[in-house]
């Protein structure tokens, strides 16, 4: 059991701590181990730095961090800890990040064998005592929450953190340890400017196999709203133009910003011809709206024209304006790239996961290769945030790739970590190299798919020659 704390939450806590990357190991949880103070101490005492996380029934997440160890004490004892703090991660299901530092460090937390975690002399956060009995999927805490005595709340009211409820879905305690880089788990080219130029040269010289009458390799980019699929095109375009591009409209919103089907071509400059591949952008996936598996079939088969305006109330059909009745191979999709936010790829809702898998089935039915791009990896691993070249040494990223492979049934070598350009104002060699690794993998998959059609042509030619020979 990995616990409920997701990668984005962990990254926020690491930033609150103000140190390097950490491994989180779940020591204790109500739902797994029971709400019992003795059990808490058995599992959490003498473990060094720990994080306690409370998930209440109003979908708020808060808790506390201590750098020194919990212990069992029959009479009770305060522990001095200059590094301790309380925190808030979410409020009513929405991100709400606050760190509440200790202001009376000599009484940062309290150890007593009859209680679970207790933060502060005024019981700023006294989670529970003795044993709690589950009521369905909930627990009613019997501790006290009077935040502000020992910890500086910075003007944030108690009810904004706890919602004035004492019912919770779970309480978890994690130990923290240094997260060392591991040996390289995926071979790659180097990270120098020369390596970038070689990768760019490959993409610039790429052309679909001769003899198929296919002008461009068409790669469909599809994924949930906000995953970064339009930003992926902008990142690729930025590499070739030498400055940050915003050709594809992108941003953050609850609904898809992409409103048209676009077959984007990449140009190094206004005067040069476009490169011989298209990144085809669609609406962002939503649980109950947006493109579905049936409509995806029309896109894959090349029936949907470039520039088609999506209409959430009118599904794609043969009646749409500009419908291509008899698409050629050059108008069809040759590879599908699913794009997911690396922070949430492993915790998609059941409905979204079901939708994505139905689309994967459609892609397989069409005999098309598929890959998965994981964006925002700098938010997933703090080592990678500090140095993007450590992406293939990060155990956190490796584990993420493994999990995504297992969830979606895609081989690990087709799961591609990526950082899009989003906060930079100038291009960066290392970010560009990672983007070019991703693009090269997609182009190779496309080429392999198109080779199948060459094989078919060869067989037909041999059959014709055989008939003439007879």
C-alpha positions as MATLAB code, in Angstrom:
seq = 'XXXXXXXXXXXXXXXXXXXXXXXXXXXXXXXXXXXXXXXXXXXXXXXXXXXXXXXXXXXXXXXXXXXXXXXXXXXXXXXXXXXXXXXXXXXXXXXXXXXXXXXXXXXXXXXXXXXXXXXXXXXXXXXXXXXXXXXXXXXXXXXXXXXXXXXXXXXXXXXXXXXXXXXXXXXXXXXXXXXXXXXXXXXXXXXXXXXXXXXXXXXXXXXXXXXXXXXXXXXXXXXXXXXXXXXXXXXXXXXXXXXXXXXXXXXXXXXXXXXXXXXXXXXXXXXXXXXXXXXXXXXXXXXXXXXXXXXXXXXXXXXXXXXXXXXXXXXXXXXXXXXXXXXXXXXXXXXXXXXXXXXXXXXXXXXXXXXXXXXXXXXXXXXXXXXXXXXXXXXXXXXXXXXXXXXXXXXXXXXXXXXXXXXXXXXXXXXXXXXXXXXXXXXXXXXXXXXXXXXXXXXXXXXXXXXXXXXXXXXXXXXXXXXXXX';
ca = [
       0.000    0.000    0.000;
       1.490    3.295   -1.129;
      -0.803    5.606    0.827;
      -3.092    8.397   -0.306;
      -0.490   11.144   -0.520;
       0.080   11.867   -4.196;
       3.245   13.083   -5.891;
       2.140   16.706   -5.974;
       1.431   16.642   -2.223;
       4.817   15.075   -1.527;
       6.572   17.700   -3.608;
       4.820   20.461   -1.649;
       5.897   18.950    1.665;
       9.487   18.629    0.458;
       9.433   22.317   -0.444;
       8.053   23.157    2.986;
      10.941   21.230    4.551;
      13.381   23.077    2.328;
      15.761   20.235    1.595;
      16.558   17.840   -1.222;
      14.446   15.005   -2.591;
      12.917   12.567   -0.115;
      11.485    9.070   -0.179;
       8.130    8.719    1.579;
       7.481    5.388    3.285;
       4.023    4.726    4.748;
       4.487    3.655    8.367;
       0.935    3.791    9.633;
      -2.635    4.481    8.534;
      -6.070    4.165   10.101;
      -7.489    2.232    7.164;
      -4.653   -0.288    7.027;
      -3.579   -0.624   10.675;
      -6.560    0.563   12.726;
      -6.941    3.716   14.816;
      -5.040    2.632   17.890;
      -2.438    4.676   19.804;
      -0.394    1.620   20.752;
      -0.203    0.534   17.122;
       0.815    4.063   16.101;
       3.783    3.968   18.503;
       4.767    0.434   17.508;
       5.020    1.468   13.890;
       6.199    5.077   14.162;
       8.488    5.377   17.192;
      12.209    5.980   16.621;
      11.811    6.433   12.867;
      13.398    9.880   12.554;
      11.629   12.571   10.470;
       7.931   11.868    9.883;
       4.906   13.486    8.280;
       1.412   13.060    9.733;
      -1.435   13.624    7.259;
      -5.143   14.027    8.085;
      -7.791   13.524    5.373;
     -11.102   14.866    6.654;
     -14.598   14.271    5.274;
     -14.757   17.781    3.790;
     -11.940   16.797    1.395;
      -9.398   18.915    3.244;
      -5.852   17.642    3.820;
      -3.581   18.939    6.584;
      -1.072   17.689    9.124;
       2.360   18.168   10.651;
       6.043   17.443   10.213;
       8.624   16.633   12.902;
      12.312   16.050   12.312;
      12.929   14.194   15.566;
      11.484   10.811   16.456;
       8.208    9.954   18.125;
       8.646    7.890   21.309;
       6.442    6.193   23.864;
       6.338    7.800   27.300;
       3.950    6.694   30.035;
       3.946   10.117   31.730;
       4.279   12.318   28.664;
       7.209   14.466   27.475;
       7.594   17.455   25.156;
      10.259   17.349   22.462;
      12.182   20.351   21.175;
      12.262   20.577   17.394;
      13.295   23.748   15.568;
      12.300   22.282   12.212;
       8.765   21.174   13.051;
       5.768   22.720   11.283;
       2.086   22.219   10.566;
       0.758   22.464    7.019;
      -2.294   22.549    4.798;
      -2.369   20.936    1.342;
      -6.013   21.090    0.272;
      -9.204   22.800    1.391;
     -12.523   21.318    0.282;
     -10.797   19.420   -2.496;
      -8.883   22.412   -3.877;
      -5.158   23.108   -3.603;
      -4.437   25.348   -0.588;
      -0.774   25.339    0.360;
       0.293   26.756    3.713;
       3.226   26.085    6.016;
       2.727   26.965    9.692;
       6.180   27.053   11.351;
       6.794   26.311   14.996;
       7.183   29.426   17.162;
       7.810   27.705   20.521;
      10.205   24.976   19.446;
      10.886   23.638   22.956;
       7.363   22.193   22.946;
       7.059   21.322   19.246;
       5.429   17.930   19.868;
       4.344   15.734   22.741;
       5.007   12.009   23.203;
       2.730    9.896   25.367;
       1.848    6.247   24.896;
      -1.933    6.739   25.137;
      -2.081    9.239   22.267;
      -1.295    9.298   18.604;
       0.535   12.325   17.127;
       0.301   15.466   19.315;
       1.724   18.753   17.984;
       2.263   21.731   20.328;
       1.871   22.562   24.020;
      -1.663   23.833   23.523;
      -2.529   20.716   21.619;
      -2.418   22.636   18.341;
      -3.043   19.318   16.626;
      -3.851   16.441   18.954;
      -5.054   13.810   16.498;
      -6.485   11.018   18.672;
      -6.067    8.936   21.803;
      -6.621    5.312   22.793;
      -8.703    3.454   20.169;
     -11.232    4.695   17.609;
     -13.861    2.511   15.976;
     -14.607    2.944   12.286;
     -18.101    4.073   11.368;
     -18.441    2.815    7.831;
     -15.526    4.379    5.969;
     -15.064    7.175    8.512;
     -13.463    7.761   11.896;
     -14.422   10.394   14.491;
     -11.293   11.899   16.043;
     -11.329   12.401   19.825;
      -8.334   14.760   20.019;
      -8.153   18.541   20.250;
      -7.317   21.026   17.505;
      -6.359   24.487   18.786;
      -3.851   25.595   16.171;
      -2.029   28.819   16.882;
      -0.572   28.263   20.354;
       2.748   26.707   19.451;
       2.620   27.169   15.689;
       2.349   30.410   13.717;
      -0.816   30.247   11.604;
       0.007   33.416    9.709;
      -3.539   34.712   10.010;
      -5.187   31.548    8.671;
      -8.186   30.724   10.848;
      -8.535   27.253   12.371;
     -11.819   26.550   10.575;
     -10.130   27.228    7.231;
      -7.847   24.296    7.938;
     -10.086   21.800    9.755;
     -13.560   22.867    8.467;
     -14.715   22.503   12.088;
     -15.252   18.760   11.594;
     -13.587   15.886   13.426;
     -14.588   13.104   11.035;
     -11.867   11.753    8.764;
     -11.449    9.189    6.025;
      -7.903    8.423    7.093;
      -4.826    9.500    9.039;
      -1.417    8.492    7.709;
       2.136    8.766    9.014;
       5.113    8.610    6.633;
       8.805    8.335    7.410;
      11.142   10.440    5.288;
      14.580    9.502    4.041;
      17.027   10.905    1.547;
      16.150    9.889   -1.996;
      19.436    8.932   -3.642;
      19.842    8.887   -7.374;
      20.158    5.388   -8.783;
      22.260    4.146  -11.660;
      21.057    5.158  -15.110;
      17.917    3.132  -15.875;
      17.461    4.343  -19.457;
      20.328    4.890  -21.847;
      20.315    8.166  -23.758;
      22.555   10.458  -25.724;
      24.455   13.146  -23.868;
      23.196   16.497  -22.658;
      25.523   18.832  -24.518;
      24.656   21.286  -27.284;
      26.233   18.928  -29.833;
      23.816   16.196  -28.743;
      20.880   18.542  -29.225;
      22.061   19.438  -32.727;
      22.241   15.749  -33.688;
      18.716   15.119  -32.410;
      17.413   18.164  -34.276;
      19.180   17.032  -37.445;
      17.418   13.663  -37.215;
      13.998   15.322  -37.005;
      14.824   17.868  -39.719;
      15.908   15.144  -42.137;
      13.052   12.793  -41.281;
      10.693   11.835  -44.110;
       8.023    9.123  -44.363;
       9.145    6.036  -46.304;
       9.403    6.629  -50.038;
       6.779    4.994  -52.241;
       3.704    5.469  -50.039;
       2.681    8.922  -51.292;
       2.667   10.137  -47.667;
       3.876   13.710  -47.209;
       3.923   13.854  -43.395;
       4.002   11.487  -40.447;
       0.802   12.252  -38.518;
       1.081   11.857  -34.742;
      -2.128   12.328  -32.746;
      -1.611   13.942  -29.334;
      -4.443   13.274  -26.901;
      -4.931   13.434  -23.132;
      -6.926   14.861  -20.212;
      -7.579   18.585  -19.892;
      -4.494   20.364  -18.569;
      -2.082   17.472  -19.177;
       0.084   19.563  -21.503;
      -0.595   18.188  -24.997;
      -0.786   21.600  -26.718;
       2.234   22.683  -24.690;
       4.082   19.657  -26.095;
       3.705   21.041  -29.621;
       4.807   24.482  -28.421;
       7.857   22.917  -26.767;
       8.846   21.080  -29.954;
       8.284   24.242  -32.001;
      10.402   26.223  -29.521;
      13.343   23.865  -30.010;
      13.436   24.432  -33.752;
      12.734   28.168  -33.659;
      15.248   28.925  -30.949;
      12.780   30.884  -28.826;
       9.696   30.098  -26.781;
       6.713   29.485  -29.053;
       3.046   29.901  -28.161;
       1.608   28.935  -31.545;
      -0.837   26.450  -30.004;
      -3.202   28.070  -27.527;
      -2.707   26.512  -24.103;
      -3.157   27.263  -20.415;
      -4.900   25.876  -17.342;
      -8.674   25.577  -17.150;
     -11.318   23.102  -16.042;
     -12.594   22.768  -19.621;
     -10.521   22.087  -22.715;
      -8.821   25.160  -24.157;
      -8.289   23.373  -27.473;
     -11.458   23.944  -29.512;
     -10.263   22.906  -32.982;
      -8.645   19.850  -34.491;
      -5.277   21.080  -35.685;
      -2.586   19.306  -37.687;
       0.370   21.410  -36.622;
       3.508   21.550  -38.772;
       6.842   22.665  -37.344;
       9.047   25.227  -39.106;
      12.514   26.366  -38.139;
      11.756   29.793  -39.584;
       9.193   31.613  -41.692;
      11.246   31.111  -44.860;
      11.962   27.418  -44.471;
       9.636   24.616  -45.485;
       7.812   22.799  -42.677;
       9.280   19.568  -41.386;
       7.723   16.329  -42.546;
       5.675   15.471  -39.498;
       2.433   16.770  -37.960;
       1.486   16.886  -34.296;
      -2.296   16.625  -34.403;
      -4.032   18.304  -31.456;
      -7.535   17.484  -30.194;
      -9.853   18.570  -27.397;
      -8.730   17.623  -23.904;
     -10.403   14.516  -22.514;
     -13.123   14.959  -19.889;
     -15.076   12.334  -17.989;
     -18.477   13.102  -19.492;
     -17.654   15.446  -22.384;
     -15.172   15.824  -25.193;
     -14.122   13.317  -27.788;
     -14.993    9.654  -27.145;
     -13.731    6.369  -28.573;
     -16.198    6.333  -31.473;
     -15.282    9.882  -32.514;
     -11.618    9.001  -32.091;
     -12.105    6.384  -34.794;
     -13.073    9.091  -37.299;
      -9.940   11.080  -36.398;
      -7.660    8.038  -36.684;
      -9.088    7.135  -40.098;
      -8.453   10.648  -41.454;
     -12.092   11.693  -41.862;
     -11.763   14.859  -39.733;
     -10.328   17.877  -41.584;
      -7.640   20.162  -40.228;
      -9.314   23.117  -38.501;
     -12.521   21.269  -37.631;
     -14.355   23.141  -34.841;
     -15.302   20.769  -32.038;
     -18.879   21.065  -30.784;
     -19.538   19.335  -27.438;
     -23.246   19.018  -28.279;
     -22.711   17.588  -31.777;
     -20.661   14.395  -32.028;
     -18.296   13.842  -34.943;
     -20.084   12.015  -37.735;
     -20.143   11.790  -41.532;
     -22.433   14.836  -41.503;
     -19.849   17.316  -40.167;
     -18.621   20.101  -42.411;
     -15.596   19.082  -44.444;
     -15.914   15.359  -43.635;
     -13.299   13.482  -45.675;
     -15.192   10.567  -47.211;
     -12.270    8.727  -48.767;
      -9.111    9.596  -46.832;
      -5.728    8.567  -48.172;
      -3.000    6.975  -46.079;
      -1.358   10.396  -45.910;
      -4.460   11.877  -44.256;
      -4.723    9.164  -41.603;
      -3.079    9.057  -38.172;
       0.100    6.958  -38.028;
       0.896    7.034  -34.283;
      -1.002    7.997  -31.116;
       0.639    9.787  -28.201;
      -1.324    9.860  -24.939;
      -0.232   12.759  -22.723;
      -0.681   12.681  -18.939;
       0.378   14.955  -16.103;
       3.058   12.970  -14.285;
       1.625   14.090  -10.947;
      -1.793   12.537  -11.570;
      -1.256    9.806  -14.182;
      -1.520    7.025  -11.580;
      -4.584    8.426   -9.792;
      -7.035    9.132  -12.621;
     -10.702    8.786  -11.709;
     -12.390    5.501  -12.614;
     -14.432    7.211  -15.325;
     -11.388    8.854  -16.897;
      -9.374    5.634  -16.734;
     -12.234    3.754  -18.384;
     -12.419    6.388  -21.136;
      -8.696    6.299  -21.814;
      -8.645    2.500  -21.963;
     -11.560    2.473  -24.401;
      -9.524    4.794  -26.609;
      -6.471    2.577  -26.285;
      -8.609   -0.326  -27.459;
      -9.681    1.700  -30.500;
      -6.039    2.535  -31.282;
      -5.055   -1.131  -31.046;
      -8.028   -2.083  -33.228;
      -6.674    0.231  -35.933;
      -3.245   -1.377  -35.642;
      -1.555    1.875  -34.627;
       1.462    2.261  -32.326;
       0.906    4.179  -29.112;
       3.168    5.895  -26.622;
       2.624    7.770  -23.368;
       4.236   11.100  -22.567;
       4.432   12.083  -18.896;
       4.635   15.853  -18.485;
       5.551   18.091  -15.530;
       8.179   15.661  -14.292;
      10.015   18.540  -12.640;
       7.071   18.678  -10.214;
       7.274   14.935   -9.628;
      10.895   14.743   -8.485;
      12.789   17.554   -6.809;
      16.126   16.175   -8.105;
      14.810   16.525  -11.650;
      13.480   19.985  -10.834;
      17.011   21.004   -9.866;
      18.671   19.231  -12.807;
      16.650   17.853  -15.728;
      19.617   15.714  -16.815;
      18.994   13.463  -13.792;
      15.664   12.287  -15.230;
      17.021    8.831  -16.134;
      18.705    8.465  -12.745;
      15.684    9.419  -10.664;
      14.200    6.461   -8.833;
      10.981    8.453   -8.445;
      10.630    8.881  -12.212;
      11.581    5.244  -12.807;
       8.891    4.089  -10.375;
       6.368    6.390  -12.055;
       7.205    4.905  -15.467;
       6.795    1.398  -14.029;
       3.391    2.202  -12.524;
       2.088    3.871  -15.669;
       3.266    0.899  -17.729;
       1.323   -1.470  -15.485;
      -1.833    0.665  -15.494;
      -2.060    1.267  -19.240;
      -0.355   -1.832  -20.596;
       2.223    0.120  -22.594;
       5.856   -1.095  -22.644;
       8.223    0.981  -20.517;
      10.328    2.032  -23.497;
       7.246    3.755  -24.935;
       6.617    5.777  -21.760;
       8.451    9.064  -22.146;
       9.136   11.564  -19.330;
       8.961   15.182  -20.505;
       9.196   18.720  -19.234;
       7.362   21.257  -21.399;
       8.414   24.864  -21.637;
       5.958   26.710  -19.393;
       7.759   29.123  -17.060;
      10.927   29.713  -19.080;
      11.398   32.813  -21.225;
      14.349   31.360  -23.147;
      15.022   27.889  -24.509;
      17.236   25.573  -22.478;
      19.526   22.950  -23.975;
      18.612   20.249  -21.463;
      14.839   20.764  -21.709;
      15.146   20.769  -25.508;
      17.160   17.531  -25.535;
      14.507   15.719  -23.501;
      11.810   16.980  -25.882;
      13.844   15.771  -28.876;
      14.259   12.329  -27.272;
      10.478   12.149  -27.074;
       9.945   13.345  -30.637;
      12.518   10.893  -32.027;
      10.823    7.972  -30.284;
       7.452    8.988  -31.773;
       8.910    9.408  -35.255;
      10.574    5.985  -35.094;
       7.256    4.396  -34.050;
       5.536    6.145  -36.942;
       8.185    4.977  -39.389;
       7.883    1.381  -38.195;
       4.112    1.537  -38.700;
       4.466    2.894  -42.238;
       6.985    0.179  -43.108;
       4.074   -2.272  -42.791;
       2.443   -0.617  -45.794;
       5.680   -0.874  -47.766;
       5.743   -4.595  -47.025;
       2.190   -4.883  -48.316;
       3.131   -3.033  -51.508;
       6.102   -5.350  -51.997;
       3.860   -8.414  -51.694;
       1.371   -6.988  -54.184;
       4.184   -6.134  -56.614;
       5.516   -9.665  -56.368;
       2.044  -11.047  -57.040;
       1.721   -8.842  -60.144;
       5.150   -9.869  -61.391;
       4.261  -13.497  -60.768;
       1.085  -13.246  -62.841;
       2.977  -11.585  -65.694;
       5.650  -14.229  -65.486;
       3.048  -16.942  -65.930;
];
